[in-house]
């Protein structure tokens, strides 16, 4: 119970304020409480944030939560989001900036029935594919644009099924392929009784259309506030300590996540599986965004086609000012 209470602003703070109050900071997650965000929960549980004089509140996301809107409305100081989504909203007028990139690689897959006979993206023509929206559609749309495959149906295009965050369209044969993450939905497909031999996976990394995922973003104008920037330095330093602990102790990290899951929807077996896969994506990252990976993401999003995700190369969309100080 105590761990769950740490996730919300304490209503009793006025009655038991410490002599030196810790600096408050609120993090908005991209999705629900799960091992995808283990590093932050580990940092909270292990006291890494407290060691940095921070009082961190972690807000779970979900299908009805848009992190950029929460950030814009002042409901959070930092958000977790995919770079594709962040750049799209930045071009749309919300000046978000990447301050750290714990995830070094993408876990996005297109998981297909093997009996559909797909050997490459050109085989998708005339078929129905499940695609996530809400900001997660951009890598797929860019991929189809690069392959000159229309996404409005027909024999020479693909029909998009707006996929919920579940695997039902594949299991029920409503779509020949669905969007999955290596650490989550792919495991759900296997848990549903489908064997790996019955599936063909197209990795966005392997296809050369991967975009950076699960970075940390703030509003650009707030970086001019030195007190806020100092909080971010401490937050990133503690968060990366949490991520590295989670990589080295995946089972314990998964158990910590479960303690913070107020819904009771997560299972120990799935969270341990998820943390094992997540560790592969954060491995090799010290938290600083790789400029080459940023450039590759921009190239994917601006791929030739009728509907690029962004129309111009973004400027000042990321900074090392926080990670340079955090890693010093």
Secondary structure, 3 states (H helix, E strand, C coil): CHHHHCCCCCCCCCCCCCCCCCEEEEEECCCCCCHHHHHHHHHHHCCHHHHCCEEEEEECCCCCCCHHHHHHCCCCCEEEECHHHHHHHHHCCCCEEEEEECCCCCCEEEEEEHHHCCCCHHHHCCCEEEECCCCCCHHHHHHHHHCCCECECCCCECEEEECCCCCHHHHCCCCCEEEEECCCHHHHHHHCCCCHHHEEEEECCCCCCCCCCCEEEEEHHHHHCHHHHHHHHHHHHHHHHHHHHHHHCHHHHHHHHHHHCCCCCCCHHHHHHHHHHHHHHHCCCCECCCHHHHHHHHHHHCCCCCCCCCCCCCCCCECCHHHHHHCC
